[in-house]
Amino acid sequence: MCLIEAAGGERPLLGGRGRPLLATLAGAGLRIDECLSLQRRHVNTAKGTLTVERSKTEAGIRVVDLPPALTEELALY
């Protein structure tokens, strides 16, 4: 069983937020602090993008194109 599947199993991590969190970390390449700072308004599943507004450096503020599998995972969440 892969880590992402385990996060959403019988006893989901972080009240059900573990699976989308791990998927975003792995699929979008974000730093942990960037991922934890995300809000729903930062994710656009229709366009398949994610906006990082808070980052460690100014260069880290960006729009990330999401892979289709991650877009689908976040749309389900």
All heavy atoms as a GROMACS GRO file, in nm:
protein
  571
    1MET      N    1   0.085  -0.118   0.000
    1MET     CA    2   0.000   0.000   0.000
    1MET      C    3   0.090   0.124   0.000
    1MET      O    4   0.184   0.132   0.075
    1MET     CB    5  -0.090  -0.001   0.124
    1MET     CG    6  -0.176   0.121   0.134
    1MET     SD    7  -0.283   0.126   0.281
    1MET     CE    8  -0.382  -0.017   0.258
    2CYS      N    9   0.059   0.220  -0.085
    2CYS     CA   10   0.142   0.340  -0.090
    2CYS      C   11   0.104   0.436   0.022
    2CYS      O   12  -0.002   0.425   0.084
    2CYS     CB   13   0.132   0.406  -0.226
    2CYS     SG   14  -0.013   0.505  -0.255
    3LEU      N   15   0.191   0.529   0.048
    3LEU     CA   16   0.173   0.624   0.158
    3LEU      C   17   0.045   0.706   0.143
    3LEU      O   18  -0.028   0.726   0.239
    3LEU     CB   19   0.295   0.716   0.167
    3LEU     CG   20   0.296   0.818   0.279
    3LEU    CD1   21   0.293   0.748   0.414
    3LEU    CD2   22   0.419   0.906   0.269
    4ILE      N   23   0.016   0.751   0.023
    4ILE     CA   24  -0.104   0.833   0.000
    4ILE      C   25  -0.231   0.753   0.027
    4ILE      O   26  -0.326   0.803   0.087
    4ILE     CB   27  -0.103   0.895  -0.141
    4ILE    CG1   28   0.010   0.998  -0.150
    4ILE    CG2   29  -0.237   0.959  -0.174
    4ILE    CD1   30   0.031   1.056  -0.286
    5GLU      N   31  -0.232   0.627  -0.015
    5GLU     CA   32  -0.349   0.542   0.013
    5GLU      C   33  -0.364   0.518   0.162
    5GLU      O   34  -0.475   0.518   0.214
    5GLU     CB   35  -0.335   0.408  -0.060
    5GLU     CG   36  -0.352   0.418  -0.209
    5GLU     CD   37  -0.326   0.286  -0.280
    5GLU    OE1   38  -0.292   0.186  -0.213
    5GLU    OE2   39  -0.337   0.284  -0.402
    6ALA      N   40  -0.254   0.498   0.232
    6ALA     CA   41  -0.258   0.476   0.376
    6ALA      C   42  -0.310   0.599   0.450
    6ALA      O   43  -0.379   0.586   0.551
    6ALA     CB   44  -0.120   0.439   0.428
    7ALA      N   45  -0.281   0.717   0.400
    7ALA     CA   46  -0.325   0.841   0.466
    7ALA      C   47  -0.476   0.856   0.463
    7ALA      O   48  -0.533   0.925   0.547
    7ALA     CB   49  -0.259   0.962   0.401
    8GLY      N   50  -0.541   0.793   0.367
    8GLY     CA   51  -0.686   0.806   0.357
    8GLY      C   52  -0.760   0.678   0.390
    8GLY      O   53  -0.876   0.664   0.360
    9GLY      N   54  -0.693   0.584   0.453
    9GLY     CA   55  -0.750   0.453   0.482
    9GLY      C   56  -0.857   0.455   0.590
    9GLY      O   57  -0.930   0.552   0.609
   10GLU      N   58  -0.864   0.345   0.665
   10GLU     CA   59  -0.967   0.328   0.767
   10GLU      C   60  -0.958   0.434   0.876
   10GLU      O   61  -1.060   0.476   0.930
   10GLU     CB   62  -0.955   0.189   0.830
   10GLU     CG   63  -0.992   0.077   0.738
   10GLU     CD   64  -0.975  -0.058   0.804
   10GLU    OE1   65  -0.977  -0.066   0.928
   10GLU    OE2   66  -0.961  -0.156   0.729
   11ARG      N   67  -0.838   0.473   0.911
   11ARG     CA   68  -0.816   0.577   1.011
   11ARG      C   69  -0.742   0.692   0.944
   11ARG      O   70  -0.620   0.703   0.951
   11ARG     CB   71  -0.735   0.521   1.128
   11ARG     CG   72  -0.810   0.414   1.204
   11ARG     CD   73  -0.731   0.351   1.312
   11ARG     NE   74  -0.650   0.448   1.386
   11ARG     CZ   75  -0.557   0.414   1.474
   11ARG    NH1   76  -0.535   0.288   1.501
   11ARG    NH2   77  -0.487   0.505   1.537
   12PRO      N   78  -0.814   0.780   0.875
   12PRO     CA   79  -0.750   0.885   0.796
   12PRO      C   80  -0.666   0.981   0.882
   12PRO      O   81  -0.704   1.015   0.994
   12PRO     CB   82  -0.864   0.959   0.729
   12PRO     CG   83  -0.989   0.906   0.787
   12PRO     CD   84  -0.959   0.787   0.869
   13LEU      N   85  -0.552   1.020   0.826
   13LEU     CA   86  -0.464   1.115   0.894
   13LEU      C   87  -0.522   1.255   0.893
   13LEU      O   88  -0.588   1.296   0.797
   13LEU     CB   89  -0.328   1.120   0.823
   13LEU     CG   90  -0.242   0.995   0.828
   13LEU    CD1   91  -0.117   1.015   0.744
   13LEU    CD2   92  -0.205   0.962   0.970
   14LEU      N   93  -0.498   1.329   0.998
   14LEU     CA   94  -0.535   1.470   1.008
   14LEU      C   95  -0.682   1.496   0.977
   14LEU      O   96  -0.716   1.591   0.907
   14LEU     CB   97  -0.446   1.555   0.917
   14LEU     CG   98  -0.296   1.544   0.941
   14LEU    CD1   99  -0.220   1.614   0.831
   14LEU    CD2  100  -0.260   1.601   1.077
   15GLY      N  101  -0.767   1.410   1.025
   15GLY     CA  102  -0.911   1.429   1.004
   15GLY      C  103  -0.953   1.426   0.860
   15GLY      O  104  -1.044   1.498   0.819
   16GLY      N  105  -0.886   1.345   0.780
   16GLY     CA  106  -0.920   1.335   0.638
   16GLY      C  107  -0.842   1.427   0.547
   16GLY      O  108  -0.853   1.420   0.426
   17ARG      N  109  -0.759   1.513   0.606
   17ARG     CA  110  -0.680   1.606   0.524
   17ARG      C  111  -0.543   1.552   0.490
   17ARG      O  112  -0.470   1.612   0.412
   17ARG     CB  113  -0.664   1.739   0.598
   17ARG     CG  114  -0.796   1.811   0.620
   17ARG     CD  115  -0.777   1.934   0.702
   17ARG     NE  116  -0.711   1.893   0.827
   17ARG     CZ  117  -0.702   1.967   0.934
   17ARG    NH1  118  -0.751   2.086   0.934
   17ARG    NH2  119  -0.641   1.924   1.041
   18GLY      N  120  -0.505   1.436   0.544
   18GLY     CA  121  -0.373   1.380   0.521
   18GLY      C  122  -0.348   1.339   0.377
   18GLY      O  123  -0.242   1.364   0.321
   19ARG      N  124  -0.448   1.276   0.316
   19ARG     CA  125  -0.431   1.231   0.178
   19ARG      C  126  -0.411   1.347   0.081
   19ARG      O  127  -0.314   1.346   0.004
   19ARG     CB  128  -0.550   1.144   0.137
   19ARG     CG  129  -0.536   1.086  -0.001
   19ARG     CD  130  -0.656   0.998  -0.038
   19ARG     NE  131  -0.651   0.965  -0.177
   19ARG     CZ  132  -0.616   0.845  -0.224
   19ARG    NH1  133  -0.587   0.749  -0.141
   19ARG    NH2  134  -0.613   0.823  -0.353
   20PRO      N  135  -0.495   1.452   0.081
   20PRO     CA  136  -0.470   1.563  -0.011
   20PRO      C  137  -0.340   1.638   0.022
   20PRO      O  138  -0.273   1.688  -0.067
   20PRO     CB  139  -0.592   1.653   0.002
   20PRO     CG  140  -0.667   1.606   0.119
   20PRO     CD  141  -0.624   1.467   0.149
   21LEU      N  142  -0.305   1.644   0.150
   21LEU     CA  143  -0.180   1.710   0.189
   21LEU      C  144  -0.060   1.636   0.132
   21LEU      O  145   0.027   1.697   0.068
   21LEU     CB  146  -0.170   1.719   0.341
   21LEU     CG  147  -0.040   1.775   0.397
   21LEU    CD1  148  -0.026   1.922   0.361
   21LEU    CD2  149  -0.033   1.756   0.546
   22LEU      N  150  -0.053   1.506   0.151
   22LEU     CA  151   0.058   1.427   0.098
   22LEU      C  152   0.061   1.429  -0.054
   22LEU      O  153   0.167   1.438  -0.116
   22LEU     CB  154   0.051   1.284   0.149
   22LEU     CG  155   0.084   1.264   0.296
   22LEU    CD1  156   0.057   1.121   0.338
   22LEU    CD2  157   0.229   1.301   0.323
   23ALA      N  158  -0.056   1.422  -0.117
   23ALA     CA  159  -0.063   1.426  -0.263
   23ALA      C  160  -0.011   1.559  -0.316
   23ALA      O  161   0.061   1.563  -0.416
   23ALA     CB  162  -0.206   1.402  -0.310
   24THR      N  163  -0.044   1.669  -0.248
   24THR     CA  164   0.002   1.800  -0.290
   24THR      C  165   0.153   1.814  -0.272
   24THR      O  166   0.222   1.868  -0.359
   24THR     CB  167  -0.072   1.911  -0.213
   24THR    OG1  168  -0.212   1.895  -0.236
   24THR    CG2  169  -0.030   2.049  -0.260
   25LEU      N  170   0.204   1.767  -0.160
   25LEU     CA  171   0.348   1.771  -0.138
   25LEU      C  172   0.423   1.693  -0.246
   25LEU      O  173   0.522   1.742  -0.302
   25LEU     CB  174   0.384   1.716   0.000
   25LEU     CG  175   0.353   1.806   0.118
   25LEU    CD1  176   0.364   1.728   0.249
   25LEU    CD2  177   0.446   1.927   0.118
   26ALA      N  178   0.375   1.576  -0.277
   26ALA     CA  179   0.443   1.490  -0.375
   26ALA      C  180   0.420   1.537  -0.518
   26ALA      O  181   0.512   1.536  -0.600
   26ALA     CB  182   0.394   1.346  -0.359
   27GLY      N  183   0.298   1.580  -0.549
   27GLY     CA  184   0.263   1.612  -0.687
   27GLY      C  185   0.297   1.752  -0.732
   27GLY      O  186   0.319   1.776  -0.851
   28ALA      N  187   0.302   1.847  -0.640
   28ALA     CA  188   0.326   1.986  -0.679
   28ALA      C  189   0.466   2.033  -0.644
   28ALA      O  190   0.509   2.140  -0.689
   28ALA     CB  191   0.224   2.078  -0.613
   29GLY      N  192   0.537   1.956  -0.561
   29GLY     CA  193   0.674   1.993  -0.527
   29GLY      C  194   0.684   2.112  -0.434
   29GLY      O  195   0.782   2.187  -0.440
   30LEU      N  196   0.586   2.130  -0.348
   30LEU     CA  197   0.588   2.243  -0.256
   30LEU      C  198   0.670   2.212  -0.131
   30LEU      O  199   0.684   2.096  -0.092
   30LEU     CB  200   0.445   2.278  -0.212
   30LEU     CG  201   0.344   2.314  -0.320
   30LEU    CD1  202   0.212   2.351  -0.255
   30LEU    CD2  203   0.393   2.424  -0.408
   31ARG      N  204   0.720   2.317  -0.067
   31ARG     CA  205   0.779   2.302   0.065
   31ARG      C  206   0.666   2.280   0.164
   31ARG      O  207   0.552   2.319   0.141
   31ARG     CB  208   0.855   2.428   0.103
   31ARG     CG  209   0.975   2.457   0.018
   31ARG     CD  210   1.044   2.585   0.071
   31ARG     NE  211   1.155   2.620  -0.012
   31ARG     CZ  212   1.156   2.719  -0.101
   31ARG    NH1  213   1.047   2.793  -0.117
   31ARG    NH2  214   1.262   2.744  -0.173
   32ILE      N  215   0.698   2.218   0.277
   32ILE     CA  216   0.594   2.187   0.376
   32ILE      C  217   0.523   2.313   0.423
   32ILE      O  218   0.401   2.317   0.434
   32ILE     CB  219   0.650   2.105   0.495
   32ILE    CG1  220   0.538   2.059   0.588
   32ILE    CG2  221   0.754   2.183   0.572
   32ILE    CD1  222   0.453   1.951   0.535
   33ASP      N  223   0.597   2.422   0.449
   33ASP     CA  224   0.534   2.546   0.496
   33ASP      C  225   0.444   2.606   0.388
   33ASP      O  226   0.340   2.663   0.418
   33ASP     CB  227   0.637   2.647   0.546
   33ASP     CG  228   0.738   2.687   0.441
   33ASP    OD1  229   0.775   2.602   0.359
   33ASP    OD2  230   0.783   2.803   0.443
   34GLU      N  231   0.483   2.593   0.262
   34GLU     CA  232   0.399   2.643   0.152
   34GLU      C  233   0.269   2.563   0.146
   34GLU      O  234   0.161   2.620   0.129
   34GLU     CB  235   0.472   2.631   0.018
   34GLU     CG  236   0.592   2.722   0.005
   34GLU     CD  237   0.673   2.696  -0.119
   34GLU    OE1  238   0.662   2.586  -0.179
   34GLU    OE2  239   0.750   2.786  -0.158
   35CYS      N  240   0.281   2.434   0.160
   35CYS     CA  241   0.164   2.347   0.152
   35CYS      C  242   0.068   2.372   0.269
   35CYS      O  243  -0.053   2.379   0.250
   35CYS     CB  244   0.208   2.202   0.149
   35CYS     SG  245   0.082   2.088   0.095
   36LEU      N  246   0.123   2.388   0.388
   36LEU     CA  247   0.039   2.411   0.506
   36LEU      C  248  -0.027   2.549   0.504
   36LEU      O  249  -0.126   2.571   0.572
   36LEU     CB  250   0.121   2.392   0.634
   36LEU     CG  251   0.167   2.249   0.661
   36LEU    CD1  252   0.259   2.246   0.783
   36LEU    CD2  253   0.050   2.156   0.678
   37SER      N  254   0.029   2.642   0.428
   37SER     CA  255  -0.027   2.777   0.417
   37SER      C  256  -0.138   2.788   0.313
   37SER      O  257  -0.205   2.891   0.303
   37SER     CB  258   0.083   2.878   0.382
   37SER     OG  259   0.179   2.884   0.484
   38LEU      N  260  -0.158   2.683   0.234
   38LEU     CA  261  -0.259   2.688   0.128
   38LEU      C  262  -0.400   2.699   0.185
   38LEU      O  263  -0.430   2.644   0.290
   38LEU     CB  264  -0.252   2.563   0.041
   38LEU     CG  265  -0.132   2.550  -0.051
   38LEU    CD1  266  -0.136   2.414  -0.121
   38LEU    CD2  267  -0.128   2.662  -0.152
   39GLN      N  268  -0.482   2.770   0.112
   39GLN     CA  269  -0.625   2.778   0.142
   39GLN      C  270  -0.701   2.736   0.018
   39GLN      O  271  -0.644   2.730  -0.092
   39GLN     CB  272  -0.662   2.921   0.183
   39GLN     CG  273  -0.593   2.966   0.309
   39GLN     CD  274  -0.627   3.110   0.343
   39GLN    OE1  275  -0.713   3.172   0.281
   39GLN    NE2  276  -0.559   3.163   0.442
   40ARG      N  277  -0.827   2.710   0.032
   40ARG     CA  278  -0.908   2.664  -0.081
   40ARG      C  279  -0.901   2.760  -0.199
   40ARG      O  280  -0.897   2.719  -0.314
   40ARG     CB  281  -1.054   2.644  -0.035
   40ARG     CG  282  -1.150   2.608  -0.145
   40ARG     CD  283  -1.115   2.473  -0.208
   40ARG     NE  284  -1.193   2.448  -0.325
   40ARG     CZ  285  -1.149   2.459  -0.450
   40ARG    NH1  286  -1.026   2.500  -0.474
   40ARG    NH2  287  -1.226   2.432  -0.552
   41ARG      N  288  -0.896   2.888  -0.172
   41ARG     CA  289  -0.895   2.987  -0.281
   41ARG      C  290  -0.766   2.983  -0.364
   41ARG      O  291  -0.761   3.037  -0.473
   41ARG     CB  292  -0.916   3.128  -0.225
   41ARG     CG  293  -0.807   3.175  -0.132
   41ARG     CD  294  -0.843   3.311  -0.070
   41ARG     NE  295  -0.749   3.348   0.032
   41ARG     CZ  296  -0.638   3.416   0.009
   41ARG    NH1  297  -0.609   3.456  -0.114
   41ARG    NH2  298  -0.556   3.447   0.108
   42HIS      N  299  -0.662   2.917  -0.313
   42HIS     CA  300  -0.536   2.907  -0.386
   42HIS      C  301  -0.536   2.795  -0.491
   42HIS      O  302  -0.446   2.789  -0.573
   42HIS     CB  303  -0.420   2.881  -0.288
   42HIS     CG  304  -0.400   2.992  -0.191
   42HIS    ND1  305  -0.377   2.969  -0.057
   42HIS    CD2  306  -0.401   3.126  -0.205
   42HIS    CE1  307  -0.365   3.084   0.006
   42HIS    NE2  308  -0.380   3.181  -0.083
   43VAL      N  309  -0.637   2.709  -0.486
   43VAL     CA  310  -0.642   2.594  -0.577
   43VAL      C  311  -0.752   2.618  -0.681
   43VAL      O  312  -0.867   2.644  -0.645
   43VAL     CB  313  -0.670   2.464  -0.499
   43VAL    CG1  314  -0.678   2.346  -0.594
   43VAL    CG2  315  -0.565   2.441  -0.393
   44ASN      N  316  -0.716   2.607  -0.807
   44ASN     CA  317  -0.812   2.621  -0.916
   44ASN      C  318  -0.814   2.489  -0.993
   44ASN      O  319  -0.729   2.466  -1.080
   44ASN     CB  320  -0.773   2.738  -1.008
   44ASN     CG  321  -0.878   2.767  -1.113
   44ASN    OD1  322  -0.952   2.678  -1.154
   44ASN    ND2  323  -0.883   2.891  -1.156
   45THR      N  324  -0.907   2.402  -0.959
   45THR     CA  325  -0.911   2.270  -1.023
   45THR      C  326  -0.958   2.280  -1.169
   45THR      O  327  -0.921   2.196  -1.250
   45THR     CB  328  -1.001   2.172  -0.946
   45THR    OG1  329  -1.130   2.230  -0.928
   45THR    CG2  330  -0.940   2.137  -0.812
   46ALA      N  331  -1.035   2.383  -1.203
   46ALA     CA  332  -1.080   2.400  -1.341
   46ALA      C  333  -0.961   2.427  -1.433
   46ALA      O  334  -0.955   2.375  -1.545
   46ALA     CB  335  -1.181   2.513  -1.350
   47LYS      N  336  -0.866   2.508  -1.387
   47LYS     CA  337  -0.746   2.539  -1.466
   47LYS      C  338  -0.632   2.443  -1.439
   47LYS      O  339  -0.535   2.437  -1.513
   47LYS     CB  340  -0.698   2.681  -1.436
   47LYS     CG  341  -0.787   2.790  -1.489
   47LYS     CD  342  -0.724   2.925  -1.462
   47LYS     CE  343  -0.808   3.037  -1.517
   47LYS     NZ  344  -0.747   3.169  -1.489
   48GLY      N  345  -0.641   2.370  -1.328
   48GLY     CA  346  -0.533   2.279  -1.292
   48GLY      C  347  -0.411   2.353  -1.240
   48GLY      O  348  -0.298   2.316  -1.270
   49THR      N  349  -0.436   2.459  -1.160
   49THR     CA  350  -0.325   2.537  -1.106
   49THR      C  351  -0.341   2.556  -0.956
   49THR      O  352  -0.450   2.541  -0.901
   49THR     CB  353  -0.317   2.678  -1.172
   49THR    OG1  354  -0.438   2.748  -1.147
   49THR    CG2  355  -0.290   2.669  -1.320
   50LEU      N  356  -0.231   2.592  -0.896
   50LEU     CA  357  -0.225   2.617  -0.753
   50LEU      C  358  -0.138   2.742  -0.735
   50LEU      O  359  -0.030   2.750  -0.795
   50LEU     CB  360  -0.162   2.496  -0.686
   50LEU     CG  361  -0.142   2.494  -0.537
   50LEU    CD1  362  -0.155   2.351  -0.489
   50LEU    CD2  363  -0.007   2.546  -0.502
   51THR      N  364  -0.183   2.839  -0.658
   51THR     CA  365  -0.108   2.962  -0.637
   51THR      C  366  -0.042   2.960  -0.500
   51THR      O  367  -0.110   2.944  -0.399
   51THR     CB  368  -0.201   3.085  -0.649
   51THR    OG1  369  -0.266   3.081  -0.776
   51THR    CG2  370  -0.123   3.214  -0.635
   52VAL      N  371   0.089   2.977  -0.500
   52VAL     CA  372   0.164   2.986  -0.375
   52VAL      C  373   0.181   3.135  -0.345
   52VAL      O  374   0.251   3.205  -0.417
   52VAL     CB  375   0.303   2.917  -0.386
   52VAL    CG1  376   0.381   2.932  -0.257
   52VAL    CG2  377   0.286   2.772  -0.423
   53GLU      N  378   0.113   3.183  -0.241
   53GLU     CA  379   0.119   3.325  -0.204
   53GLU      C  380   0.215   3.352  -0.089
   53GLU      O  381   0.259   3.464  -0.071
   53GLU     CB  382  -0.021   3.376  -0.167
   53GLU     CG  383  -0.115   3.383  -0.285
   53GLU     CD  384  -0.249   3.443  -0.248
   53GLU    OE1  385  -0.275   3.467  -0.127
   53GLU    OE2  386  -0.328   3.466  -0.340
   54ARG      N  387   0.243   3.248  -0.009
   54ARG     CA  388   0.334   3.262   0.104
   54ARG      C  389   0.448   3.164   0.086
   54ARG      O  390   0.426   3.044   0.079
   54ARG     CB  391   0.261   3.236   0.235
   54ARG     CG  392   0.151   3.337   0.263
   54ARG     CD  393   0.076   3.307   0.388
   54ARG     NE  394   0.166   3.324   0.503
   54ARG     CZ  395   0.137   3.287   0.626
   54ARG    NH1  396   0.022   3.229   0.650
   54ARG    NH2  397   0.223   3.306   0.724
   55SER      N  398   0.569   3.217   0.078
   55SER     CA  399   0.684   3.132   0.057
   55SER      C  400   0.802   3.183   0.137
   55SER      O  401   0.802   3.297   0.186
   55SER     CB  402   0.720   3.128  -0.092
   55SER     OG  403   0.828   3.042  -0.116
   56LYS      N  404   0.904   3.099   0.147
   56LYS     CA  405   1.025   3.132   0.220
   56LYS      C  406   1.098   3.250   0.154
   56LYS      O  407   1.155   3.334   0.221
   56LYS     CB  408   1.114   3.008   0.223
   56LYS     CG  409   1.236   3.018   0.305
   56LYS     CD  410   1.306   2.881   0.304
   56LYS     CE  411   1.439   2.887   0.374
   56LYS     NZ  412   1.506   2.756   0.370
   57THR      N  413   1.096   3.252   0.021
   57THR     CA  414   1.162   3.359  -0.053
   57THR      C  415   1.062   3.423  -0.149
   57THR      O  416   0.959   3.365  -0.182
   57THR     CB  417   1.281   3.306  -0.135
   57THR    OG1  418   1.230   3.216  -0.234
   57THR    CG2  419   1.382   3.234  -0.046
   58GLU      N  420   1.096   3.541  -0.198
   58GLU     CA  421   1.009   3.610  -0.293
   58GLU      C  422   0.998   3.532  -0.424
   58GLU      O  423   0.894   3.530  -0.488
   58GLU     CB  424   1.064   3.750  -0.320
   58GLU     CG  425   0.958   3.848  -0.363
   58GLU     CD  426   1.012   3.989  -0.367
   58GLU    OE1  427   1.053   4.041  -0.262
   58GLU    OE2  428   1.009   4.046  -0.478
   59ALA      N  429   1.106   3.464  -0.462
   59ALA     CA  430   1.105   3.384  -0.584
   59ALA      C  431   1.013   3.263  -0.572
   59ALA      O  432   0.970   3.207  -0.672
   59ALA     CB  433   1.246   3.338  -0.617
   60GLY      N  434   0.980   3.224  -0.450
   60GLY     CA  435   0.893   3.109  -0.428
   60GLY      C  436   0.746   3.138  -0.450
   60GLY      O  437   0.665   3.047  -0.458
   61ILE      N  438   0.710   3.265  -0.462
   61ILE     CA  439   0.570   3.302  -0.489
   61ILE      C  440   0.546   3.276  -0.637
   61ILE      O  441   0.610   3.335  -0.723
   61ILE     CB  442   0.544   3.449  -0.450
   61ILE    CG1  443   0.567   3.464  -0.300
   61ILE    CG2  444   0.404   3.491  -0.491
   61ILE    CD1  445   0.565   3.606  -0.251
   62ARG      N  446   0.453   3.184  -0.665
   62ARG     CA  447   0.437   3.137  -0.802
   62ARG      C  448   0.303   3.069  -0.823
   62ARG      O  449   0.231   3.042  -0.729
   62ARG     CB  450   0.549   3.040  -0.837
   62ARG     CG  451   0.545   2.912  -0.750
   62ARG     CD  452   0.681   2.844  -0.744
   62ARG     NE  453   0.682   2.721  -0.669
   62ARG     CZ  454   0.692   2.710  -0.536
   62ARG    NH1  455   0.697   2.817  -0.462
   62ARG    NH2  456   0.697   2.592  -0.478
   63VAL      N  457   0.275   3.039  -0.950
   63VAL     CA  458   0.160   2.958  -0.988
   63VAL      C  459   0.215   2.825  -1.038
   63VAL      O  460   0.303   2.822  -1.123
   63VAL     CB  461   0.075   3.026  -1.097
   63VAL    CG1  462  -0.038   2.935  -1.143
   63VAL    CG2  463   0.019   3.158  -1.046
   64VAL      N  464   0.165   2.716  -0.982
   64VAL     CA  465   0.213   2.581  -1.015
   64VAL      C  466   0.108   2.510  -1.098
   64VAL      O  467  -0.010   2.506  -1.060
   64VAL     CB  468   0.241   2.501  -0.885
   64VAL    CG1  469   0.286   2.361  -0.916
   64VAL    CG2  470   0.342   2.573  -0.798
   65ASP      N  471   0.150   2.454  -1.212
   65ASP     CA  472   0.062   2.370  -1.293
   65ASP      C  473   0.056   2.233  -1.228
   65ASP      O  474   0.159   2.172  -1.199
   65ASP     CB  475   0.113   2.357  -1.437
   65ASP     CG  476   0.102   2.487  -1.513
   65ASP    OD1  477   0.003   2.560  -1.492
   65ASP    OD2  478   0.192   2.516  -1.594
   66LEU      N  479  -0.066   2.184  -1.205
   66LEU     CA  480  -0.084   2.058  -1.136
   66LEU      C  481  -0.096   1.943  -1.235
   66LEU      O  482  -0.162   1.957  -1.338
   66LEU     CB  483  -0.211   2.063  -1.050
   66LEU     CG  484  -0.216   2.172  -0.944
   66LEU    CD1  485  -0.350   2.170  -0.873
   66LEU    CD2  486  -0.103   2.155  -0.845
   67PRO      N  487  -0.036   1.828  -1.202
   67PRO     CA  488  -0.058   1.711  -1.286
   67PRO      C  489  -0.205   1.667  -1.276
   67PRO      O  490  -0.271   1.691  -1.174
   67PRO     CB  491   0.035   1.604  -1.227
   67PRO     CG  492   0.095   1.661  -1.104
   67PRO     CD  493   0.054   1.804  -1.092
   68PRO      N  494  -0.258   1.603  -1.380
   68PRO     CA  495  -0.399   1.564  -1.379
   68PRO      C  496  -0.440   1.480  -1.258
   68PRO      O  497  -0.549   1.499  -1.204
   68PRO     CB  498  -0.414   1.485  -1.510
   68PRO     CG  499  -0.305   1.537  -1.598
   68PRO     CD  500  -0.191   1.572  -1.508
   69ALA      N  501  -0.355   1.388  -1.214
   69ALA     CA  502  -0.391   1.304  -1.100
   69ALA      C  503  -0.407   1.387  -0.973
   69ALA      O  504  -0.497   1.362  -0.892
   69ALA     CB  505  -0.285   1.196  -1.079
   70LEU      N  506  -0.322   1.487  -0.954
   70LEU     CA  507  -0.333   1.574  -0.835
   70LEU      C  508  -0.456   1.663  -0.846
   70LEU      O  509  -0.526   1.684  -0.746
   70LEU     CB  510  -0.207   1.657  -0.817
   70LEU     CG  511  -0.208   1.754  -0.699
   70LEU    CD1  512  -0.239   1.684  -0.568
   70LEU    CD2  513  -0.075   1.828  -0.691
   71THR      N  514  -0.484   1.714  -0.964
   71THR     CA  515  -0.604   1.796  -0.984
   71THR      C  516  -0.728   1.715  -0.947
   71THR      O  517  -0.818   1.765  -0.878
   71THR     CB  518  -0.614   1.844  -1.131
   71THR    OG1  519  -0.496   1.918  -1.162
   71THR    CG2  520  -0.736   1.930  -1.152
   72GLU      N  521  -0.733   1.590  -0.989
   72GLU     CA  522  -0.846   1.502  -0.958
   72GLU      C  523  -0.856   1.477  -0.808
   72GLU      O  524  -0.964   1.481  -0.748
   72GLU     CB  525  -0.832   1.371  -1.032
   72GLU     CG  526  -0.949   1.277  -1.014
   72GLU     CD  527  -0.932   1.149  -1.093
   72GLU    OE1  528  -0.871   1.152  -1.202
   72GLU    OE2  529  -0.979   1.046  -1.044
   73GLU      N  530  -0.743   1.450  -0.744
   73GLU     CA  531  -0.739   1.426  -0.600
   73GLU      C  532  -0.792   1.546  -0.522
   73GLU      O  533  -0.872   1.533  -0.430
   73GLU     CB  534  -0.596   1.393  -0.556
   73GLU     CG  535  -0.582   1.363  -0.409
   73GLU     CD  536  -0.642   1.229  -0.368
   73GLU    OE1  537  -0.631   1.132  -0.444
   73GLU    OE2  538  -0.699   1.224  -0.257
   74LEU      N  539  -0.748   1.666  -0.561
   74LEU     CA  540  -0.792   1.786  -0.491
   74LEU      C  541  -0.939   1.819  -0.520
   74LEU      O  542  -1.009   1.870  -0.434
   74LEU     CB  543  -0.702   1.904  -0.528
   74LEU     CG  544  -0.558   1.892  -0.480
   74LEU    CD1  545  -0.475   2.010  -0.531
   74LEU    CD2  546  -0.549   1.880  -0.331
   75ALA      N  547  -0.986   1.786  -0.639
   75ALA     CA  548  -1.128   1.807  -0.671
   75ALA      C  549  -1.216   1.715  -0.586
   75ALA      O  550  -1.323   1.756  -0.543
   75ALA     CB  551  -1.151   1.781  -0.820
   76LEU      N  552  -1.169   1.594  -0.558
   76LEU     CA  553  -1.245   1.502  -0.474
   76LEU      C  554  -1.249   1.550  -0.330
   76LEU      O  555  -1.348   1.531  -0.260
   76LEU     CB  556  -1.184   1.361  -0.480
   76LEU     CG  557  -1.197   1.288  -0.610
   76LEU    CD1  558  -1.118   1.158  -0.606
   76LEU    CD2  559  -1.343   1.261  -0.642
   77TYR      N  560  -1.142   1.614  -0.285
   77TYR     CA  561  -1.136   1.662  -0.148
   77TYR      C  562  -1.232   1.777  -0.130
   77TYR      O  563  -1.303   1.792  -0.039
   77TYR     CB  564  -0.995   1.703  -0.111
   77TYR     CG  565  -0.984   1.763   0.027
   77TYR    CD1  566  -1.006   1.685   0.140
   77TYR    CD2  567  -0.953   1.896   0.045
   77TYR    CE1  568  -0.996   1.740   0.267
   77TYR    CE2  569  -0.943   1.952   0.171
   77TYR     CZ  570  -0.964   1.873   0.282
   77TYR     OH  571  -0.956   1.927   0.407
   0.00000   0.00000   0.00000
